[in-house]
Amino acid sequence: MKHLKILNILTKEMTTEEIAKESGLSLAETRRFLLRLLEQGKIESVERDGKIFWKLKEKSREEEEFKYL
């Protein structure tokens, strides 16, 4: 359950390198899981100062309101 490990680590905005270091996964494996989580809509990326930062996706009010439908 490596994707859960990444989700648990993302308590703040982090770079791919920081996530890989903290999770103990290789950089390539970390990138693969991050892209998969991005496709699933669980995380989002932000580019700042030429670096990509990853964070948990913030749910909109509408998403929260209709999540049980």
NUNUVEX-557276 format. One record per atom (N, C-alpha, C): residue number from 1; residue in one letter; x, y, z; atom name. Coordinates in steps of 0.05 Angstrom, whole numbers, plus 5000, padded with zeros to 4 digits. Each point is the difference from the previous one (the first is absolute). Example, Ala and Ser with C-alpha at 12.3 -4.5 7.8 and 13.67 -1.06 7.14 Angstrom:
! NUNUVEX-557276
[node 1; "A"; [5264; 4886; 5156]; "N"]
[node 1; "A"; [4982; 5024; 5000]; "CA"]
[node 1; "A"; [5018; 5024; 5000]; "C"]
[node 2; "S"; [4993; 5021; 4986]; "N"]
[node 2; "S"; [5016; 5024; 5001]; "CA"]
[node 2; "S"; [4985; 5022; 5014]; "C"]
***
This chain:
! NUNUVEX-557276
[node 1; "M"; [5016; 4976; 5000]; "N"]
[node 1; "M"; [4984; 5024; 5000]; "CA"]
[node 1; "M"; [5017; 5025; 5000]; "C"]
[node 2; "K"; [5018; 5002; 4980]; "N"]
[node 2; "K"; [5018; 5022; 4999]; "CA"]
[node 2; "K"; [4986; 5027; 4994]; "C"]
[node 3; "H"; [4978; 4999; 4986]; "N"]
[node 3; "H"; [4985; 5025; 4994]; "CA"]
[node 3; "H"; [4989; 5011; 5026]; "C"]
[node 4; "L"; [4992; 4983; 5019]; "N"]
[node 4; "L"; [4990; 5010; 5026]; "CA"]
[node 4; "L"; [5023; 5012; 5016]; "C"]
[node 5; "K"; [5023; 4989; 4997]; "N"]
[node 5; "K"; [5024; 5011; 5014]; "CA"]
[node 5; "K"; [5005; 5029; 4991]; "C"]
[node 6; "I"; [4998; 5004; 4973]; "N"]
[node 6; "I"; [5004; 5027; 4989]; "CA"]
[node 6; "I"; [4978; 5019; 5010]; "C"]
[node 7; "L"; [4975; 4990; 4999]; "N"]
[node 7; "L"; [4978; 5017; 5009]; "CA"]
[node 7; "L"; [5003; 5009; 5030]; "C"]
[node 8; "N"; [5010; 4982; 5016]; "N"]
[node 8; "N"; [5004; 5006; 5029]; "CA"]
[node 8; "N"; [5023; 5019; 5004]; "C"]
[node 9; "I"; [5020; 5000; 4982]; "N"]
[node 9; "I"; [5023; 5018; 5002]; "CA"]
[node 9; "I"; [4992; 5028; 4992]; "C"]
[node 10; "L"; [4981; 5003; 4982]; "N"]
[node 10; "L"; [4993; 5026; 4989]; "CA"]
[node 10; "L"; [4983; 5017; 5019]; "C"]
[node 11; "T"; [5012; 5008; 5022]; "N"]
[node 11; "T"; [4986; 5017; 5019]; "CA"]
[node 11; "T"; [5005; 5030; 4993]; "C"]
[node 12; "K"; [5019; 5005; 4982]; "N"]
[node 12; "K"; [5006; 5027; 4991]; "CA"]
[node 12; "K"; [5010; 4998; 4972]; "C"]
[node 13; "E"; [5004; 5022; 4986]; "N"]
[node 13; "E"; [5011; 4999; 4973]; "CA"]
[node 13; "E"; [5028; 4990; 5001]; "C"]
[node 14; "M"; [5006; 4981; 4982]; "N"]
[node 14; "M"; [5027; 4987; 4999]; "CA"]
[node 14; "M"; [5008; 4995; 4971]; "C"]
[node 15; "T"; [5026; 5000; 4995]; "N"]
[node 15; "T"; [5010; 4993; 4974]; "CA"]
[node 15; "T"; [5001; 4969; 4997]; "C"]
[node 16; "T"; [5004; 4991; 4976]; "N"]
[node 16; "T"; [5002; 4971; 4995]; "CA"]
[node 16; "T"; [5024; 4989; 5015]; "C"]
[node 17; "E"; [5022; 5014; 5001]; "N"]
[node 17; "E"; [5024; 4991; 5013]; "CA"]
[node 17; "E"; [4995; 4997; 5030]; "C"]
[node 18; "E"; [4986; 5019; 5012]; "N"]
[node 18; "E"; [4994; 4999; 5029]; "CA"]
[node 18; "E"; [4982; 4976; 5006]; "C"]
[node 19; "I"; [4980; 4996; 4983]; "N"]
[node 19; "I"; [4982; 4977; 5005]; "CA"]
[node 19; "I"; [5015; 4974; 4997]; "C"]
[node 20; "A"; [5017; 4997; 4980]; "N"]
[node 20; "A"; [5016; 4976; 4996]; "CA"]
[node 20; "A"; [5018; 4995; 5025]; "C"]
[node 21; "K"; [5013; 5020; 5009]; "N"]
[node 21; "K"; [5018; 4997; 5023]; "CA"]
[node 21; "K"; [4985; 4992; 5025]; "C"]
[node 22; "E"; [4978; 5012; 5005]; "N"]
[node 22; "E"; [4984; 4994; 5024]; "CA"]
[node 22; "E"; [4987; 4973; 4999]; "C"]
[node 23; "S"; [4992; 4992; 4976]; "N"]
[node 23; "S"; [4985; 4974; 4997]; "CA"]
[node 23; "S"; [5019; 4976; 4997]; "C"]
[node 24; "G"; [5025; 5006; 4992]; "N"]
[node 24; "G"; [5019; 4978; 4996]; "CA"]
[node 24; "G"; [4997; 4987; 4972]; "C"]
[node 25; "L"; [4983; 5012; 4983]; "N"]
[node 25; "L"; [4996; 4990; 4973]; "CA"]
[node 25; "L"; [5021; 5013; 4981]; "C"]
[node 26; "S"; [5005; 4987; 4978]; "N"]
[node 26; "S"; [5017; 5012; 4980]; "CA"]
[node 26; "S"; [4987; 5024; 4987]; "C"]
[node 27; "L"; [5015; 5017; 4988]; "N"]
[node 27; "L"; [4989; 5024; 4987]; "CA"]
[node 27; "L"; [4981; 4992; 4977]; "C"]
[node 28; "A"; [5008; 4980; 4984]; "N"]
[node 28; "A"; [4983; 4992; 4978]; "CA"]
[node 28; "A"; [4973; 4988; 5010]; "C"]
[node 29; "E"; [5002; 4984; 5021]; "N"]
[node 29; "E"; [4976; 4988; 5011]; "CA"]
[node 29; "E"; [4981; 5021; 5013]; "C"]
[node 30; "T"; [5012; 5019; 5013]; "N"]
[node 30; "T"; [4985; 5022; 5012]; "CA"]
[node 30; "T"; [4986; 5016; 4978]; "C"]
[node 31; "R"; [5014; 5006; 4978]; "N"]
[node 31; "R"; [4987; 5015; 4978]; "CA"]
[node 31; "R"; [4977; 4985; 4989]; "C"]
[node 32; "R"; [5003; 4974; 4996]; "N"]
[node 32; "R"; [4979; 4983; 4989]; "CA"]
[node 32; "R"; [4975; 5001; 5018]; "C"]
[node 33; "F"; [5004; 4997; 5026]; "N"]
[node 33; "F"; [4977; 5001; 5018]; "CA"]
[node 33; "F"; [4987; 5028; 5002]; "C"]
[node 34; "L"; [5017; 5021; 4999]; "N"]
[node 34; "L"; [4989; 5027; 5000]; "CA"]
[node 34; "L"; [4983; 5005; 4976]; "C"]
[node 35; "L"; [5009; 4991; 4976]; "N"]
[node 35; "L"; [4984; 5004; 4976]; "CA"]
[node 35; "L"; [4974; 4984; 5001]; "C"]
[node 36; "R"; [5001; 4977; 5011]; "N"]
[node 36; "R"; [4976; 4984; 5002]; "CA"]
[node 36; "R"; [4980; 5013; 5020]; "C"]
[node 37; "L"; [5010; 5010; 5022]; "N"]
[node 37; "L"; [4982; 5014; 5019]; "CA"]
[node 37; "L"; [4989; 5026; 4989]; "C"]
[node 38; "L"; [5016; 5013; 4983]; "N"]
[node 38; "L"; [4991; 5024; 4986]; "CA"]
[node 38; "L"; [4977; 4993; 4981]; "C"]
[node 39; "E"; [5003; 4979; 4985]; "N"]
[node 39; "E"; [4979; 4991; 4981]; "CA"]
[node 39; "E"; [4974; 4993; 5015]; "C"]
[node 40; "Q"; [5003; 4989; 5024]; "N"]
[node 40; "Q"; [4977; 4992; 5016]; "CA"]
[node 40; "Q"; [4987; 5024; 5014]; "C"]
[node 41; "G"; [5013; 5023; 4999]; "N"]
[node 41; "G"; [4989; 5025; 5012]; "CA"]
[node 41; "G"; [5004; 5001; 5030]; "C"]
[node 42; "K"; [5019; 4985; 5010]; "N"]
[node 42; "K"; [5005; 5000; 5029]; "CA"]
[node 42; "K"; [5020; 5021; 5009]; "C"]
[node 43; "I"; [5018; 5008; 4981]; "N"]
[node 43; "I"; [5020; 5020; 5006]; "CA"]
[node 43; "I"; [5000; 5020; 4977]; "C"]
[node 44; "E"; [5014; 5022; 5004]; "N"]
[node 44; "E"; [5004; 5020; 4979]; "CA"]
[node 44; "E"; [5029; 5010; 5001]; "C"]
[node 45; "S"; [5008; 5012; 4978]; "N"]
[node 45; "S"; [5027; 5011; 4999]; "CA"]
[node 45; "S"; [5000; 5030; 4996]; "C"]
[node 46; "V"; [5020; 5013; 5011]; "N"]
[node 46; "V"; [5003; 5029; 4997]; "CA"]
[node 46; "V"; [5028; 5006; 4993]; "C"]
[node 47; "E"; [5004; 5016; 4979]; "N"]
[node 47; "E"; [5027; 5007; 4992]; "CA"]
[node 47; "E"; [5007; 5027; 5012]; "C"]
[node 48; "R"; [5023; 5001; 5014]; "N"]
[node 48; "R"; [5009; 5024; 5013]; "CA"]
[node 48; "R"; [5031; 5001; 4999]; "C"]
[node 49; "D"; [5011; 5022; 4991]; "N"]
[node 49; "D"; [5029; 5003; 4998]; "CA"]
[node 49; "D"; [5013; 4978; 4984]; "C"]
[node 50; "G"; [4987; 4991; 4979]; "N"]
[node 50; "G"; [5011; 4980; 4982]; "CA"]
[node 50; "G"; [4999; 4971; 5012]; "C"]
[node 51; "K"; [4987; 4997; 5022]; "N"]
[node 51; "K"; [4998; 4973; 5012]; "CA"]
[node 51; "K"; [4970; 4993; 5002]; "C"]
[node 52; "I"; [4995; 4974; 4999]; "N"]
[node 52; "I"; [4973; 4990; 5003]; "CA"]
[node 52; "I"; [4996; 4990; 5028]; "C"]
[node 53; "F"; [4979; 5011; 5013]; "N"]
[node 53; "F"; [4993; 4991; 5027]; "CA"]
[node 53; "F"; [4974; 4985; 4998]; "C"]
[node 54; "W"; [4998; 4979; 5017]; "N"]
[node 54; "W"; [4976; 4984; 5001]; "CA"]
[node 54; "W"; [4986; 5004; 5026]; "C"]
[node 55; "K"; [4973; 4999; 4999]; "N"]
[node 55; "K"; [4984; 5002; 5025]; "CA"]
[node 55; "K"; [4974; 4985; 4996]; "C"]
[node 56; "L"; [4987; 4994; 5023]; "N"]
[node 56; "L"; [4974; 4987; 4998]; "CA"]
[node 56; "L"; [4981; 5019; 4987]; "C"]
[node 57; "K"; [4982; 4989; 4984]; "N"]
[node 57; "K"; [4980; 5017; 4987]; "CA"]
[node 57; "K"; [4980; 5010; 5020]; "C"]
[node 58; "E"; [4995; 5026; 4999]; "N"]
[node 58; "E"; [4980; 5011; 5017]; "CA"]
[node 58; "E"; [4972; 4996; 4987]; "C"]
[node 59; "K"; [4982; 4989; 5015]; "N"]
[node 59; "K"; [4973; 4995; 4989]; "CA"]
[node 59; "K"; [4983; 5025; 5001]; "C"]
[node 60; "S"; [4986; 5004; 4978]; "N"]
[node 60; "S"; [4982; 5022; 4999]; "CA"]
[node 60; "S"; [4975; 4995; 5016]; "C"]
[node 61; "R"; [4985; 5020; 5006]; "N"]
[node 61; "R"; [4976; 4997; 5015]; "CA"]
[node 61; "R"; [4980; 4981; 4986]; "C"]
[node 62; "E"; [4999; 5002; 4973]; "N"]
[node 62; "E"; [4982; 4984; 4985]; "CA"]
[node 62; "E"; [5008; 4970; 5002]; "C"]
[node 63; "E"; [5026; 4995; 4999]; "N"]
[node 63; "E"; [5010; 4972; 5002]; "CA"]
[node 63; "E"; [4992; 4988; 5027]; "C"]
[node 64; "E"; [5003; 5015; 5021]; "N"]
[node 64; "E"; [4993; 4991; 5027]; "CA"]
[node 64; "E"; [4970; 4996; 5002]; "C"]
[node 65; "E"; [4984; 5018; 4988]; "N"]
[node 65; "E"; [4972; 4999; 5002]; "CA"]
[node 65; "E"; [4988; 4975; 4986]; "C"]
[node 66; "F"; [5012; 4993; 4977]; "N"]
[node 66; "F"; [4989; 4978; 4984]; "CA"]
[node 66; "F"; [5015; 4974; 5001]; "C"]
[node 67; "K"; [5018; 4997; 5019]; "N"]
[node 67; "K"; [5017; 4976; 5001]; "CA"]
[node 67; "K"; [4984; 4975; 5007]; "C"]
[node 68; "Y"; [4977; 5002; 5011]; "N"]
[node 68; "Y"; [4984; 4977; 5008]; "CA"]
[node 68; "Y"; [4978; 4993; 4980]; "C"]
[node 69; "L"; [4998; 5015; 4978]; "N"]
[node 69; "L"; [4980; 4994; 4980]; "CA"]
[node 69; "L"; [5009; 4978; 4981]; "C"]
***
